[in-house]
Amino acid sequence: MTVDFDLKSGYVQIINGKKAPTSTTRHGLNPANLKKLPEAPVATEKDLDQAAEAAKAALKLWSAVPYEERKKAVLAFADAIDQRRDDFRDLLIMEQGKPILQASHEMDAAISWIRGMAGLPLLEDVIEDDDTRRVITRYVPLGVVGAIVPWNFPLLLATSKIAPALLTGNVIIVKPSPFTPYCGLKLVELAQRFFPPGVVQSLSGDDNLGPWLTSHPGIDKISFTGSTATGKRVLQSASHTLKRVTLELGGNDPAIVFPDVDIERVAEKVAFFAFLNSGQVCLNLKRIYVHSAIFEQFRDALVRQVQGYTIGDGSQSGISHGPLQNDMQYSRVKTFFDDIEKQGWKVATGGKIEKSSGYMIAPTIIDRPPDNSRIVVEEPFGPIVPLMSWDDEADVIARANDTTMGLGASIWTADLDRAARVARQIQAGTVWTNDHFSLSPTVPFGGHKESGIGVEWGTNGLKGFCNVQTIFLKKSV
């Protein structure tokens, strides 16, 4: 069924291929100016029941569609998003707050993640094949997927859940963040042109909807991206029905900078990856360890980079960094700024929150706080980062690993052998050398320790949406 599509108005849920208005609505805020955004639906438990029922019915048909036909539909969906990229980008800026260039990059990634994952084969594995038997391992759909999408990348993290779920023969219910519901709702609305009713649905709500989704007996898998604290609650809730879960959670990514680097060039990159999206990325660099031989020079270069940033409304040209996305996160990050005076931290740049029209915070660098201080141990998820010095390689590796998190890390050195040696000792799901936050839809991504369970993307990510089935074919009776 074709649903009329207008990106700029009419934000509604889609249940069983149809618009599903709700009696209760809520609205987001533009984080750059705190202006009220359009009304968005607030789902009820009955809405979830109806969506789960429609999904189960759709699963029977969609899972039987050949892989190549599913792939064709998924790629057509990507093309349709591409044709509306500017409107989606502007909607993203309005609800999330990121600057034009960063929003354009997310828009590009949202499309390329669909296309990239559609290019991955999901083949049966022949384990044995001899005179007596043939043993095959195949990957079959889990069923109904509940996708819980966060507010920091509402476009990319929606498409990167939708694509693998559909490619593998599952059906999906997308729940965008209450803070950023608009892009997710419009993605699902557009999807109705390419998929049968019930295959791609959306539910939007308040804080009640997530727990309803994770505990619902009609949902077979939860794909969740968000904080570690919330991820633990998701896992606990899902355990009652033994749902499969993929959890991509928080990070406390270290950068280890050796004394042989080009200081200005590496400082520019480290600053970029520390303050990208105003620090609201699970993979931001959140602890920077610089060898003492170059510490002062590197700190000063880092400060120069940060002081060249322009903070403001992301919809305006020339803005490098936008606001924090919501009041909850803004209030949390402010507590780290309160600790500057309380804990006597030394500020290299920034350090104060100036009054603004929205949730603006100037990027801040804390100069050599103690390793046990809150700014080092916790993930602020905002534009404030500690800068520490080190002398001994084994010691800095131990310090980098001294965290409950294990999402990403990066090693910066001209000695590639050393970079590889150190990288292999870091406890994280992804380690980069002389780079950070370089991702691909064809490469698995996930965290160690409390940074997550399972992986997304790549062939491993596709398999995460599947049950494994082994078939023993005996060749004689």
Summary of the structure (lengths in Angstrom):
residues: 477
radius of gyration: 23.1
end to end distance: 49.1
largest distance: 80.4
contacts: 1709
relative contact order: 0.14
helix: 39%
strand: 22%
